[in-house]
Structure formats: structure tokens, C-alpha cells
């Protein structure tokens, strides 16, 4: 089974061209001691509808399937362009979350049209009010659905954010009864009207250096509180730029690069 390993701000994925993969294969590949090691697997196959370059499925390292990953999608989009699936600089792919459209900037960066975010979700936050706000484990949060569910929690100041033990705080929030399908969690603080610092706890992964959808969720929460757009999101692995318009339509701009290629048995 041939693969390429890519990373975006330290968020690393294995890209495979295949129609199917089972959860045990995903877990084995992502294991950093007994496998290749990654934050997940990106499975690329031919599309099943006209107007798309490819169909993308995304798997977490625990074998569960994710609806969307902002960094993972960007890695897949740049891979498709680099590997000749298309020469177009603007194209669409299929995902579980729906159509994702890319605008290639150069060989290592692109803008991804993430679609329109929602503050309500009958599946992911069924008890949530219209504005998507709530409280979990003593924290006030903003629920955002941007391809996958996000729980964005504002923290007062950079020092307070740095002091958080995400390994302890993340799991009970991820698995809280409020979120029947579990949730991704981002803790954020404002640095300037158009700049925020974010730390990420990903569903099925744990604390990560970066998350594209997590950055989007935190940026939307910031804009809803009166922050400026576009928002530069400072993560452990680097910076992303999130543009949020009045309808909560989101564009995510960032980079991704290949690390190495190989073959597993």
C-alpha cells in the first residue's frame, strides 16, 4: 500500500489512493511506534458525480471517520494538483461534509472554501439555542458546525491559555452528553481585533499542533463577539487566515507540504 505523508502546521496525514480502508488499517498506519505515524488518513478515490476531481474520505487515528478536516482537505487538494489529477487552479472535491472547493495559490498554499457555518445542529448539539452558546464542564462555549462540530471556548489572556492542561480538560468536553457525536474543542484568546491565539483538542486525536476546522470555529466565535475578519489564527504549528463574512461563509487560507512517500505491507 503506497502512501505519501503530508503535514500542515504540524498536522500530519497519510494520503492513500484507494476506494476503501478498514479501521484497523487506519489505527495501524497512524500508530507512531508500530506504524508510520500520523494524525489521520486521507483516502482519495475517483468521484461518483460529475463536476468533481476526486472523492475524499478522512479518518481519525482511532479509526473513526471524520466529516471534514481543514488541514487535511488542504493537504489533499494540494496533493491532487501536484500529482496531476487536475491542472486547474480552481476545482472541487467531494467529502462527507459536502463539496469543498479549492483555489490554488502556489505549490504549497491554497484557499479552501469551507462553506457556510451553522450555529445550530440537531445532530451534534440538539439542545443548543439559536445562537449556539452553552456551558460545559464549567466553561462557556460557542458551538459551530463547519463541516464537523466545534466547541470554541474563550480564555482570558495568553498566560491563562498557555497554562491549560488540554489532556485533562479535553476528553470530558469532547464526550459530554451535550454532544451526542462528540465534539472538537478549541481554546482561544484575542491578541488583536483581527488576530487570535488558539490551542486545539481534536475529537478522536487529542491535543494537536493545528486544526483547520478548529481554527475556523475559534475565528467564527471571535467574529461573533465583534472581532475583525479576516482573522489570523496563531496555532502551535503556525498561522492560518480565516475569512468570515456576514452570512458565516468561511474561506481558509494556509499551506501544506509533502514530507515523504513510502509503502506499507
RAWO-V694835 format. One record per residue. RES is the residue in one letter. PHI is phi in radians with two decimals (NA if undefined). NEAR is the number of other C-alpha atoms within 10 Angstrom. Layout:
[[RES/PHI/NEAR] [RES/PHI/NEAR]]
This chain:
[[X/NA/9] [X/-1.49/13] [X/-2.64/20] [X/-2.14/17] [X/-1.73/21] [X/-2.14/25] [X/-2.50/21] [X/-2.38/26] [X/0.99/21] [X/1.49/19] [X/-1.54/20] [X/-1.84/26] [X/-2.32/30] [X/-1.71/31] [X/-1.82/24] [X/-2.17/19] [X/-1.71/15] [X/-2.81/14] [X/-1.47/12] [X/-2.48/10] [X/-2.71/14] [X/-1.73/10] [X/-0.99/15] [X/-1.15/13] [X/-1.07/13] [X/-1.06/23] [X/-1.06/22] [X/-1.17/17] [X/-1.11/22] [X/-1.41/25] [X/-1.10/16] [X/-1.42/12] [X/-1.93/9] [X/-1.96/10] [X/-2.33/14] [X/-1.33/16] [X/1.68/19] [X/-2.98/23] [X/-1.45/24] [X/2.90/29] [X/-2.16/28] [X/-1.89/25] [X/-1.84/21] [X/-1.93/24] [X/-2.51/16] [X/-1.08/16] [X/-1.24/15] [X/-1.92/11] [X/-2.61/11] [X/-1.20/7] [X/1.61/11] [X/-2.12/16] [X/-1.44/22] [X/-2.78/24] [X/-1.99/19] [X/-1.96/25] [X/-2.08/25] [X/-2.15/25] [X/-2.15/27] [X/-1.34/23] [X/-1.14/25] [X/-1.49/18] [X/1.65/21] [X/-1.31/17] [X/-1.67/17] [X/-1.69/18] [X/-1.22/17] [X/-2.82/24] [X/-2.40/25] [X/-1.12/26] [X/-1.19/30] [X/-1.08/29] [X/-1.08/26] [X/-1.10/29] [X/-1.05/29] [X/-1.13/26] [X/-1.10/31] [X/-1.21/25] [X/-1.07/21] [X/-1.03/17] [X/-1.22/19] [X/-1.16/13] [X/-1.55/10] [X/1.46/9] [X/-1.14/13] [X/-2.73/14] [X/-1.70/11] [X/-1.18/12] [X/-1.58/13] [X/-2.23/16] [X/-2.79/18] [X/-2.11/18] [X/-2.25/23] [X/-1.59/22] [X/-2.42/21] [X/-1.02/16] [X/-1.41/16] [X/2.03/13] [X/-1.20/15] [X/-2.13/23] [X/-1.98/21] [X/-1.93/23] [X/-2.20/18] [X/-1.26/20] [X/-1.63/15] [X/-2.72/11] [X/-1.17/13] [X/-2.19/17] [X/-2.56/19] [X/-2.77/22] [X/-1.82/20] [X/-1.92/24] [X/-1.34/19] [X/-1.52/26] [X/1.48/18] [X/-1.73/15] [X/-1.33/20] [X/-2.24/19] [X/-1.71/21] [X/-2.17/20] [X/-2.70/18] [X/-1.17/9] [X/-1.55/11] [X/-1.74/20] [X/-2.58/25] [X/-1.09/12] [X/-1.58/14] [X/-1.25/18] [X/-1.32/13] [X/-1.06/10] [X/-1.53/13] [X/1.29/19] [X/-1.58/17] [X/-3.05/17] [X/-2.36/11] [X/-2.50/16] [X/0.90/10] [X/1.47/8] [X/-1.95/13] [X/-1.35/15] [X/-2.47/20] [X/-2.00/24] [X/-1.42/31] [X/-2.40/30] [X/-1.82/21] [X/-2.31/26] [X/1.47/23] [X/-2.44/22] [X/-1.36/29] [X/-2.21/30] [X/-2.05/29] [X/-1.73/29] [X/-2.08/23] [X/-1.46/19] [X/-2.08/19] [X/-1.49/10] [X/1.79/13] [X/-1.13/15] [X/-1.13/10] [X/-1.12/11] [X/-1.12/18] [X/-1.12/14] [X/-1.40/8] [X/-1.19/14] [X/-1.69/10] [X/-1.15/19] [X/-1.09/11] [X/-1.61/9] [X/-1.37/13] [X/-1.15/23] [X/-1.00/20] [X/-1.18/13] [X/-1.32/22] [X/-0.90/24] [X/-1.84/15] [X/-1.08/14] [X/-1.06/12] [X/-1.03/18] [X/-2.06/23] [X/-1.02/14] [X/-1.83/15] [X/1.15/22] [X/-2.49/27] [X/-1.45/28] [X/-2.26/29] [X/-2.21/27] [X/-1.87/23] [X/-2.46/29] [X/-2.52/21] [X/-1.39/19] [X/-1.78/14] [X/-2.82/12] [X/-0.95/15] [X/-2.05/19] [X/-2.63/22] [X/-2.33/22] [X/-1.88/24] [X/-2.36/29] [X/-2.07/28] [X/-2.12/25] [X/-2.15/26] [X/-1.62/25] [X/-1.03/24] [X/1.36/21] [X/-2.22/14] [X/1.90/17] [X/-1.19/19] [X/-2.26/19] [X/-1.23/18] [X/-2.86/28] [X/-2.67/29] [X/-1.19/27] [X/-1.21/28] [X/-1.11/31] [X/-1.08/33] [X/-1.11/30] [X/-1.05/29] [X/-1.15/32] [X/-1.11/32] [X/-1.11/31] [X/-1.02/24] [X/-1.12/25] [X/-1.12/20] [X/-1.08/15] [X/-1.56/9] [X/1.82/11] [X/-1.23/18] [X/-1.44/18] [X/-2.17/19] [X/-1.24/19] [X/-1.94/25] [X/-1.49/22] [X/-1.85/26] [X/-1.67/19] [X/-1.96/23] [X/-1.00/15] [X/-1.62/15] [X/2.48/14] [X/-2.10/20] [X/-2.18/22] [X/-2.05/22] [X/-2.08/29] [X/-1.82/20] [X/-2.13/22] [X/-1.66/14] [X/-1.15/9] [X/-1.59/9] [X/1.22/17] [X/-1.31/16] [X/-2.16/22] [X/-2.04/20] [X/-2.07/25] [X/-2.07/23] [X/-3.01/22] [X/-2.08/21] [X/-2.76/25] [X/-2.45/18] [X/-1.29/18] [X/-1.87/12] [X/-2.85/11] [X/-2.06/12] [X/-2.91/11] [X/-2.49/9] [X/-1.88/9] [X/-1.92/4]]
